[in-house]
């Protein structure tokens, strides 16, 4: 690391060669800007500009004041720079204030969706050695969440614990701290130190927690905005899960960076979302194919509610869905490819014709070094041939927290992230998803690891053998199906009982299987392994017959 002035220490990105980092700074991809710097800048230049709209409105001046007061409360209760704060919240104005507050005091925030399981929260808390905790108060109506709170609070020893909302008056609230807490001064901190921990994949005892710094996040937000012509005139309709790249990067960093407004909505329901868009003038939002499917399912009377929308980005769906969506919903759609480890980071060109823009996944951002390689030899493949997508760039994550082995397996020695996605490069320069190097179920853009689920299920006393596969679904793309041979112990399992068991093991609600098939045997290959492809074929065939 190097010192930049008497009060500043610059840390190196742990996964990128030093000369590559220097080049990012020279080219302006990294500009030493934090989220606190961004909001502070707007609060000084245009304090009356609307930062958050909807039922609760905050100007940039008010957002900055509340973030400083919330940060001051966390600071007064012992949260120190570079320490981690776990926050389990819905998408909300409070979540925006909290992310900015963490940046004000130089802390790192680990946001997680309110749909996360208590087991995931406790495991993430321990993995990060978190020194502060914020929970949605509604969660504490459930005994399992009260137990989780007790477990985490016992480890904090007087450090900050607060709730969002007012259901539990025994704990201080985020809202009260944001309105009446002491004003914190902005703590100078290195924009290349971890500041945000995104969630992905892992659901058992070792969650995969993705570390990012301000440099990687501001780069991703800036280039996403440029690609979408996203400006201060936009109203960003925000409903992606808190803690995912959509909900905690592109729905917070991107609008605040350009001085736009955020319209936070706590959950996706197509009719209420359409009504909110019409009432508050929403112009832009990020979707998966599932959201386009749902909007198309609205009646003709609801379609005019979407008139304020000028552009939507989307992914993880069939070409025909996006083509129908653009034709019937009245706004252009641009497809996007990305991942939490390298947020963004490929998006279609707005001026490309629909036959290209709606059928291909995106063009990598400037500054990225993408390559598609043969999964066996590691050599580059020609355009039109599938291979593993690897990428190095200014948005590369800093590793998986507490998981050096996972990090080493995911990133090459020269800083290329091995995505595990099979992509194809087109003559137009787009990259297009064509599969995974290992079996993955893609449910509405969420990647579910069937092997991980099988590892949990095989320990269930009512199951003798089990395979989990993806089944085609018109709305979700795929959904998880359990194919199991019951054991001789008592009654056969039910889908409801197995879902409860999986949630107790830490599987989040959105990853739960949606069908159970009980069978006398599971087909195997010549080597004695479960014949996953044959199981998947039979499941799809059965579903088609039922339909």
C-alpha positions as CSV (number, residue, x, y, z in Angstrom):
1,X,0.0,0.0,0.0
2,X,1.0,3.6,-0.4
3,X,0.4,6.8,1.4
4,X,-1.3,9.7,-0.4
5,X,-0.9,12.7,1.9
6,X,-0.6,12.6,5.7
7,X,-4.1,11.3,6.4
8,X,-4.6,8.9,3.5
9,X,-3.5,5.3,2.9
10,X,-4.2,3.7,-0.4
11,X,-4.7,-0.1,-0.4
12,X,-4.2,-2.3,-3.4
13,X,-6.9,-4.4,-4.9
14,X,-5.9,-7.9,-3.8
15,X,-6.8,-9.7,-7.0
16,X,-5.5,-7.3,-9.7
17,X,-1.8,-6.7,-10.8
18,X,-0.5,-3.4,-9.6
19,X,0.1,-2.1,-13.1
20,X,-3.5,-2.9,-14.1
21,X,-4.8,-0.8,-11.1
22,X,-2.5,2.0,-12.1
23,X,-3.9,1.9,-15.6
24,X,-7.5,2.1,-14.3
25,X,-6.6,5.2,-12.4
26,X,-4.7,6.8,-15.3
27,X,-7.7,6.2,-17.7
28,X,-10.2,7.5,-15.1
29,X,-12.0,4.3,-14.5
30,X,-11.1,4.6,-10.9
31,X,-11.6,8.1,-9.5
32,X,-11.3,7.8,-5.7
33,X,-14.9,8.6,-5.1
34,X,-17.1,7.0,-2.4
35,X,-20.9,6.9,-2.1
36,X,-20.6,9.5,0.7
37,X,-18.7,11.8,-1.6
38,X,-21.4,11.5,-4.3
39,X,-24.3,12.4,-2.0
40,X,-22.3,15.1,-0.2
41,X,-21.6,16.7,-3.6
42,X,-25.2,16.8,-4.7
43,X,-26.2,18.1,-1.2
44,X,-23.8,21.0,-1.6
45,X,-24.7,21.8,-5.3
46,X,-28.4,21.2,-5.3
47,X,-29.8,20.3,-1.8
48,X,-33.5,20.6,-2.9
49,X,-33.2,18.1,-5.7
50,X,-35.3,15.0,-5.0
51,X,-33.2,12.0,-4.1
52,X,-36.0,9.6,-2.9
53,X,-39.5,9.9,-4.2
54,X,-42.8,8.0,-3.4
55,X,-44.8,8.0,-0.1
56,X,-41.6,9.2,1.6
57,X,-39.6,11.9,-0.1
58,X,-36.1,13.1,0.7
59,X,-34.1,15.8,-1.0
60,X,-30.4,15.3,-1.5
61,X,-29.9,17.7,1.4
62,X,-32.2,15.7,3.6
63,X,-30.7,12.4,2.6
64,X,-27.2,13.7,3.5
65,X,-28.4,15.0,6.8
66,X,-30.2,11.7,7.7
67,X,-27.2,9.6,6.6
68,X,-24.9,11.7,8.7
69,X,-27.2,11.4,11.8
70,X,-27.6,7.6,11.3
71,X,-23.9,7.3,10.8
72,X,-23.3,9.4,13.9
73,X,-25.5,7.1,16.0
74,X,-23.7,3.9,14.7
75,X,-20.4,5.7,15.4
76,X,-21.4,6.7,18.9
77,X,-22.5,3.1,19.6
78,X,-19.0,1.8,18.7
79,X,-19.0,0.9,15.0
80,X,-15.5,1.7,13.7
81,X,-14.2,2.3,10.1
82,X,-13.6,-0.9,8.2
83,X,-15.9,-2.9,10.5
84,X,-18.8,-4.7,9.0
85,X,-22.5,-3.9,9.6
86,X,-25.1,-6.6,8.7
87,X,-28.5,-5.2,7.6
88,X,-31.5,-7.4,6.8
89,X,-34.1,-5.1,5.1
90,X,-36.5,-4.8,2.3
91,X,-35.9,-2.5,-0.6
92,X,-36.7,0.9,1.0
93,X,-35.8,4.5,1.6
94,X,-34.3,3.4,4.9
95,X,-31.9,1.0,3.1
96,X,-30.7,3.9,0.9
97,X,-30.0,6.1,3.9
98,X,-28.2,3.2,5.7
99,X,-25.8,2.5,2.7
100,X,-24.9,6.2,2.6
101,X,-24.5,6.3,6.4
102,X,-22.1,3.4,6.3
103,X,-20.0,5.2,3.7
104,X,-20.0,8.4,5.8
105,X,-18.3,6.7,8.7
106,X,-16.1,4.4,6.6
107,X,-17.8,1.1,7.6
108,X,-18.6,-1.8,5.3
109,X,-22.2,-2.8,5.0
110,X,-23.5,-6.3,4.2
111,X,-27.1,-5.7,3.1
112,X,-29.3,-8.8,2.9
113,X,-32.9,-9.2,1.7
114,X,-35.7,-9.5,4.2
115,X,-36.4,-12.8,2.5
116,X,-33.1,-14.2,3.7
117,X,-33.3,-17.0,6.2
118,X,-32.2,-16.6,9.8
119,X,-29.5,-19.2,9.2
120,X,-28.1,-17.2,6.3
121,X,-28.1,-14.1,8.5
122,X,-26.3,-15.7,11.4
123,X,-23.8,-17.4,9.2
124,X,-23.0,-14.2,7.3
125,X,-22.8,-12.3,10.6
126,X,-20.2,-14.8,11.9
127,X,-18.3,-15.0,8.6
128,X,-17.8,-11.2,8.6
129,X,-17.3,-10.9,12.3
130,X,-20.0,-8.1,12.0
131,X,-19.8,-5.3,14.6
132,X,-23.3,-3.9,14.1
133,X,-26.8,-5.2,13.2
134,X,-30.0,-3.7,11.6
135,X,-33.1,-5.9,11.1
136,X,-36.5,-5.2,9.7
137,X,-38.8,-5.2,12.8
138,X,-41.5,-7.3,11.1
139,X,-39.0,-10.2,11.1
140,X,-39.1,-10.4,14.9
141,X,-42.7,-11.6,14.9
142,X,-41.1,-15.0,14.0
143,X,-39.5,-17.0,16.8
144,X,-36.7,-18.2,14.6
145,X,-35.7,-14.5,14.0
146,X,-35.9,-13.7,17.6
147,X,-33.5,-16.5,18.3
148,X,-31.2,-15.3,15.6
149,X,-31.3,-11.8,17.0
150,X,-30.4,-13.1,20.5
151,X,-27.5,-15.1,19.0
152,X,-26.0,-12.1,17.1
153,X,-26.7,-9.6,19.8
154,X,-24.8,-11.7,22.3
155,X,-21.7,-11.3,20.2
156,X,-21.9,-7.6,19.8
157,X,-21.4,-6.7,23.5
158,X,-23.1,-3.3,23.4
159,X,-22.3,-2.5,19.8
160,X,-25.2,-1.1,17.6
161,X,-28.4,-3.1,17.3
162,X,-31.4,-1.4,15.8
163,X,-34.6,-2.2,13.8
164,X,-36.2,-0.6,10.8
165,X,-39.9,0.1,11.7
166,X,-41.7,0.5,15.0
167,X,-43.0,-3.0,15.8
168,X,-40.6,-3.6,18.6
169,X,-40.2,-0.6,20.9
170,X,-37.6,-2.4,23.0
171,X,-34.9,-1.7,20.4
172,X,-33.9,1.7,18.9
173,X,-35.1,2.4,15.4
174,X,-33.2,3.3,12.3
175,X,-35.8,6.1,11.6
176,X,-35.2,7.7,15.0
177,X,-31.5,7.6,14.6
178,X,-31.7,9.1,11.1
179,X,-33.8,12.1,12.4
180,X,-32.2,12.9,15.8
181,X,-28.8,11.2,16.0
182,X,-25.5,13.2,16.3
183,X,-24.1,14.5,13.0
184,X,-21.1,12.5,11.9
185,X,-18.3,14.1,9.9
186,X,-17.3,12.3,6.8
187,X,-14.5,9.9,7.6
188,X,-11.7,10.0,5.0
189,X,-11.2,6.4,3.8
190,X,-9.6,4.6,1.0
191,X,-12.0,4.0,-1.9
192,X,-10.1,0.7,-2.5
193,X,-11.1,-0.8,0.9
194,X,-14.1,-3.1,1.2
195,X,-17.4,-1.1,1.6
196,X,-20.2,-3.4,0.4
197,X,-20.7,-7.1,0.7
198,X,-23.1,-8.5,-1.9
199,X,-24.8,-11.9,-1.5
200,X,-24.8,-14.8,-3.9
201,X,-25.2,-18.5,-4.1
202,X,-24.0,-20.2,-0.9
203,X,-26.8,-21.2,1.5
204,X,-25.3,-23.5,4.0
205,X,-22.6,-23.0,6.7
206,X,-20.3,-20.9,4.5
207,X,-22.2,-18.2,2.5
208,X,-20.5,-16.7,-0.5
209,X,-20.2,-13.1,0.4
210,X,-18.8,-10.8,-2.4
211,X,-16.5,-8.0,-1.3
212,X,-16.5,-4.8,-3.2
213,X,-14.9,-1.4,-2.8
214,X,-16.1,2.1,-3.9
215,X,-13.8,2.0,-7.0
216,X,-15.5,-1.1,-8.4
217,X,-19.0,0.0,-7.6
218,X,-18.7,3.6,-8.9
219,X,-17.2,2.4,-12.2
220,X,-20.0,-0.2,-12.7
221,X,-22.7,2.4,-11.9
222,X,-21.2,5.1,-14.1
223,X,-20.9,2.8,-17.2
224,X,-24.3,1.3,-16.7
225,X,-25.8,4.8,-16.6
226,X,-23.8,5.9,-19.7
227,X,-25.0,2.8,-21.6
228,X,-28.7,3.5,-20.7
229,X,-28.5,7.3,-21.2
230,X,-29.5,7.5,-17.6
231,X,-29.5,11.1,-16.3
232,X,-30.7,13.3,-13.5
233,X,-34.1,13.5,-15.3
234,X,-34.8,9.8,-14.5
235,X,-36.9,8.3,-11.8
236,X,-35.4,4.8,-11.0
237,X,-38.1,2.3,-10.0
238,X,-36.3,0.2,-7.4
239,X,-37.6,-3.3,-6.4
240,X,-34.6,-5.6,-6.8
241,X,-33.6,-7.4,-3.6
242,X,-31.5,-5.5,-1.1
243,X,-28.0,-7.0,-1.0
244,X,-28.0,-8.1,-4.7
245,X,-26.2,-6.1,-7.4
246,X,-29.5,-4.7,-8.6
247,X,-30.8,-3.6,-5.3
248,X,-27.7,-2.3,-3.6
249,X,-25.6,-1.0,-6.5
250,X,-27.6,-0.1,-9.6
251,X,-30.7,1.1,-7.7
252,X,-28.6,3.2,-5.2
253,X,-25.2,4.1,-6.6
254,X,-26.3,4.7,-10.2
255,X,-29.2,7.2,-9.5
256,X,-27.4,9.0,-6.8
257,X,-24.3,9.3,-9.0
258,X,-26.1,11.2,-11.7
259,X,-28.5,13.1,-9.4
260,X,-31.6,11.1,-10.3
261,X,-34.5,10.1,-8.0
262,X,-35.1,6.7,-6.5
263,X,-38.6,5.2,-6.2
264,X,-38.1,2.3,-3.7
265,X,-40.8,-0.4,-3.7
266,X,-40.6,-3.1,-1.1
267,X,-41.8,-6.0,-3.3
268,X,-42.6,-6.9,-6.9
269,X,-46.3,-7.0,-7.6
270,X,-47.0,-6.0,-11.2
271,X,-50.3,-4.0,-10.7
272,X,-49.1,-2.0,-7.7
273,X,-45.7,-1.4,-9.3
274,X,-47.5,-0.1,-12.5
275,X,-49.7,2.2,-10.4
276,X,-46.6,3.5,-8.5
277,X,-44.9,4.2,-11.9
278,X,-47.9,6.2,-13.1
279,X,-48.3,8.1,-9.8
280,X,-44.6,9.0,-9.3
281,X,-43.4,9.2,-12.9
282,X,-41.1,6.2,-12.9
283,X,-38.9,6.3,-16.1
284,X,-36.5,3.3,-15.8
285,X,-36.2,0.0,-14.1
286,X,-34.1,-3.2,-14.1
287,X,-35.9,-6.5,-14.7
288,X,-35.6,-10.2,-15.4
289,X,-37.7,-12.0,-17.9
290,X,-40.1,-12.9,-15.1
291,X,-41.0,-9.3,-14.6
292,X,-41.7,-8.8,-18.4
293,X,-43.9,-11.9,-18.3
294,X,-45.9,-10.5,-15.3
295,X,-46.3,-7.1,-17.0
296,X,-47.6,-8.8,-20.1
297,X,-50.1,-10.6,-17.9
298,X,-51.7,-7.3,-16.8
299,X,-55.0,-6.4,-18.4
300,X,-55.2,-3.8,-21.2
301,X,-56.4,-1.1,-18.7
302,X,-53.1,-1.4,-16.8
303,X,-50.9,-0.8,-19.8
304,X,-51.4,3.0,-19.9
305,X,-50.0,3.1,-16.3
306,X,-46.6,2.4,-17.8
307,X,-46.6,5.4,-20.1
308,X,-43.9,7.3,-18.1
309,X,-41.4,4.5,-18.7
310,X,-38.7,5.4,-21.3
311,X,-36.5,2.3,-21.0
312,X,-36.2,-1.1,-19.2
313,X,-33.2,-3.5,-19.1
314,X,-33.8,-7.2,-18.8
315,X,-32.2,-10.6,-19.0
316,X,-32.7,-14.3,-18.3
317,X,-35.6,-15.0,-20.7
318,X,-36.4,-16.2,-24.2
319,X,-36.0,-13.9,-27.1
320,X,-39.8,-14.1,-27.9
321,X,-40.6,-12.8,-24.5
322,X,-38.6,-9.6,-24.9
323,X,-39.9,-9.1,-28.5
324,X,-43.5,-9.4,-27.3
325,X,-42.7,-7.1,-24.3
326,X,-41.3,-4.3,-26.4
327,X,-44.2,-4.6,-28.9
328,X,-47.0,-4.6,-26.4
329,X,-45.8,-2.7,-23.4
330,X,-44.8,0.5,-25.2
331,X,-41.2,1.0,-24.1
332,X,-37.8,-0.3,-25.5
333,X,-36.0,-3.1,-23.7
334,X,-32.3,-3.6,-23.6
335,X,-30.8,-6.9,-22.6
336,X,-28.1,-7.1,-19.9
337,X,-25.6,-9.8,-18.8
338,X,-23.9,-9.5,-15.4
339,X,-22.9,-11.1,-12.1
340,X,-22.3,-10.0,-8.6
341,X,-18.5,-10.6,-8.8
342,X,-18.3,-8.1,-11.8
343,X,-21.4,-6.0,-11.6
344,X,-22.9,-4.8,-14.8
345,X,-21.3,-5.4,-17.0
346,X,-22.5,-6.0,-20.5
347,X,-25.4,-4.2,-22.1
348,X,-26.9,-3.8,-25.5
349,X,-26.6,-0.7,-27.6
350,X,-29.7,1.5,-27.5
351,X,-29.6,2.3,-31.2
352,X,-29.2,-1.3,-32.4
353,X,-32.2,-2.7,-34.2
354,X,-34.5,-4.9,-32.2
355,X,-33.5,-8.1,-34.0
356,X,-30.0,-7.6,-32.5
357,X,-30.8,-5.8,-29.2
358,X,-33.6,-8.1,-28.1
359,X,-31.8,-11.4,-29.1
360,X,-28.4,-10.9,-27.6
361,X,-27.2,-10.3,-24.1
362,X,-24.9,-7.3,-24.2
363,X,-21.6,-5.7,-25.1
364,X,-18.9,-5.5,-22.3
365,X,-18.3,-2.1,-20.8
366,X,-15.2,0.0,-21.8
367,X,-12.2,-1.0,-19.7
368,X,-13.2,-4.6,-19.4
369,X,-11.0,-7.4,-20.8
370,X,-13.3,-10.3,-21.7
371,X,-12.2,-13.6,-23.0
372,X,-14.0,-16.8,-23.9
373,X,-11.9,-19.9,-23.5
374,X,-12.2,-23.6,-24.1
375,X,-13.2,-25.3,-20.9
376,X,-10.5,-28.1,-21.4
377,X,-7.5,-26.3,-22.9
378,X,-8.1,-22.8,-21.6
379,X,-7.3,-21.5,-25.1
380,X,-9.5,-18.7,-26.7
381,X,-12.4,-20.0,-28.9
382,X,-13.5,-18.3,-32.1
383,X,-16.6,-16.1,-32.4
384,X,-19.7,-18.2,-32.5
385,X,-18.3,-21.1,-30.4
386,X,-19.2,-21.5,-26.7
387,X,-16.6,-21.4,-24.0
388,X,-16.2,-20.2,-20.4
389,X,-16.5,-16.5,-20.0
390,X,-13.6,-14.9,-18.1
391,X,-13.2,-11.2,-17.5
392,X,-10.9,-8.7,-15.8
393,X,-11.8,-5.1,-15.3
394,X,-12.3,-2.1,-13.0
395,X,-15.5,-3.8,-11.5
396,X,-13.8,-7.0,-10.3
397,X,-14.7,-8.0,-6.8
398,X,-12.1,-8.2,-4.0
399,X,-12.8,-11.8,-3.1
400,X,-15.2,-13.9,-1.1
401,X,-15.2,-12.9,2.6
402,X,-13.5,-15.5,4.8
403,X,-13.1,-17.9,1.8
404,X,-9.6,-17.7,0.4
405,X,-9.9,-21.1,-1.3
406,X,-13.2,-20.1,-3.1
407,X,-11.6,-16.9,-4.2
408,X,-8.5,-18.6,-5.5
409,X,-10.6,-21.0,-7.5
410,X,-12.7,-18.2,-9.0
411,X,-9.9,-15.8,-10.1
412,X,-6.8,-16.5,-12.2
413,X,-3.4,-15.4,-11.0
414,X,-3.5,-12.4,-13.4
415,X,-6.9,-11.2,-12.2
416,X,-9.5,-12.8,-14.6
417,X,-12.7,-13.9,-13.0
418,X,-13.8,-17.4,-14.0
419,X,-17.6,-16.9,-14.3
420,X,-18.5,-20.5,-14.9
421,X,-20.9,-19.2,-17.6
422,X,-20.7,-20.6,-21.1
423,X,-21.0,-17.6,-23.5
424,X,-20.8,-17.1,-27.2
425,X,-19.4,-13.9,-28.9
426,X,-21.4,-12.7,-31.9
427,X,-20.0,-10.8,-34.9
428,X,-21.6,-7.6,-33.6
429,X,-19.5,-7.9,-30.4
430,X,-22.3,-9.1,-28.1
431,X,-21.8,-11.9,-25.6
432,X,-24.6,-14.4,-25.3
433,X,-25.3,-16.8,-22.4
434,X,-25.6,-20.5,-23.5
435,X,-25.2,-22.5,-20.3
436,X,-23.0,-23.3,-17.3
437,X,-19.8,-25.2,-16.9
438,X,-21.7,-27.0,-14.1
439,X,-25.4,-27.8,-13.7
440,X,-27.3,-24.7,-12.5
441,X,-31.0,-24.1,-12.3
442,X,-31.9,-20.5,-13.5
443,X,-35.1,-19.4,-11.8
444,X,-36.1,-15.9,-12.8
445,X,-32.5,-14.9,-13.0
446,X,-31.5,-16.5,-9.7
447,X,-28.9,-19.3,-10.0
448,X,-29.7,-22.3,-7.9
449,X,-27.1,-25.0,-7.3
450,X,-28.9,-28.4,-7.4
451,X,-26.0,-30.3,-6.0
452,X,-25.9,-28.1,-2.9
453,X,-29.6,-28.8,-2.4
454,X,-29.1,-32.5,-2.9
455,X,-26.4,-32.5,-0.2
456,X,-29.0,-31.2,2.3
457,X,-31.8,-33.5,1.2
458,X,-29.7,-36.7,1.2
459,X,-29.5,-36.3,5.0
460,X,-33.3,-36.3,5.4
461,X,-34.4,-39.4,7.2
462,X,-37.3,-39.9,4.8
463,X,-35.2,-39.9,1.6
464,X,-33.0,-42.7,0.3
465,X,-31.8,-41.2,-3.0
466,X,-32.4,-37.8,-4.5
467,X,-31.7,-35.7,-7.6
468,X,-32.7,-32.1,-8.1
469,X,-33.2,-30.8,-11.6
470,X,-34.6,-27.8,-13.4
471,X,-38.0,-28.0,-15.1
472,X,-39.0,-25.6,-17.9
473,X,-41.5,-22.9,-16.7
474,X,-43.2,-20.2,-18.8
475,X,-42.8,-17.5,-16.2
476,X,-39.7,-18.4,-14.3
477,X,-37.7,-19.9,-17.1
478,X,-36.9,-22.9,-14.8
479,X,-38.0,-24.1,-11.4
480,X,-36.4,-26.7,-9.1
481,X,-37.9,-30.2,-8.9
482,X,-36.9,-32.9,-6.4
483,X,-36.9,-36.4,-7.7
484,X,-36.5,-38.7,-4.7
485,X,-36.7,-42.3,-3.7
486,X,-38.3,-42.5,-0.2
487,X,-36.6,-44.4,2.6
488,X,-38.5,-47.1,4.5
489,X,-38.7,-44.9,7.5
490,X,-42.3,-44.0,8.1
491,X,-44.5,-41.9,5.8
492,X,-43.1,-40.6,2.5
493,X,-42.0,-37.0,2.5
494,X,-44.1,-34.1,1.2
495,X,-43.0,-31.0,-0.7
496,X,-44.1,-28.8,2.2
497,X,-42.1,-30.8,4.8
498,X,-39.0,-30.8,2.6
499,X,-39.2,-27.1,2.0
500,X,-39.4,-26.5,5.7
501,X,-36.4,-28.7,6.2
502,X,-34.4,-26.9,3.6
503,X,-35.3,-23.5,5.1
504,X,-34.1,-24.7,8.5
505,X,-30.8,-25.7,6.7
506,X,-30.5,-22.1,5.4
507,X,-32.0,-22.3,1.9
508,X,-33.6,-18.9,1.1
509,X,-37.3,-18.9,0.2
510,X,-36.7,-17.9,-3.5
511,X,-34.5,-21.0,-4.0
512,X,-37.0,-23.6,-2.7
513,X,-38.1,-26.4,-5.0
514,X,-41.6,-26.2,-6.4
515,X,-42.4,-29.8,-7.2
516,X,-41.7,-33.2,-5.7
517,X,-41.7,-36.5,-7.7
518,X,-41.4,-39.7,-5.7
519,X,-40.1,-42.7,-7.6
520,X,-38.9,-46.2,-7.1
521,X,-35.5,-45.6,-8.7
522,X,-33.4,-43.0,-10.3
523,X,-31.6,-43.8,-13.7
524,X,-27.9,-44.0,-13.6
525,X,-25.0,-43.8,-16.1
526,X,-22.7,-46.7,-17.0
527,X,-20.4,-45.4,-14.3
528,X,-23.1,-45.7,-11.7
529,X,-23.7,-41.9,-11.3
530,X,-27.2,-40.4,-11.4
531,X,-28.1,-39.8,-15.0
532,X,-29.0,-36.1,-14.4
533,X,-29.7,-35.4,-18.1
534,X,-32.1,-38.4,-18.4
535,X,-33.9,-37.4,-15.1
536,X,-34.3,-33.8,-16.5
537,X,-35.6,-35.2,-19.8
538,X,-38.2,-37.3,-18.0
539,X,-39.3,-34.4,-15.8
540,X,-39.7,-32.1,-18.8
541,X,-41.6,-34.7,-20.7
542,X,-44.0,-35.4,-17.8
543,X,-44.6,-31.6,-17.3
544,X,-45.4,-31.3,-21.0
545,X,-47.9,-34.1,-20.8
546,X,-49.6,-32.6,-17.8
547,X,-49.8,-29.2,-19.6
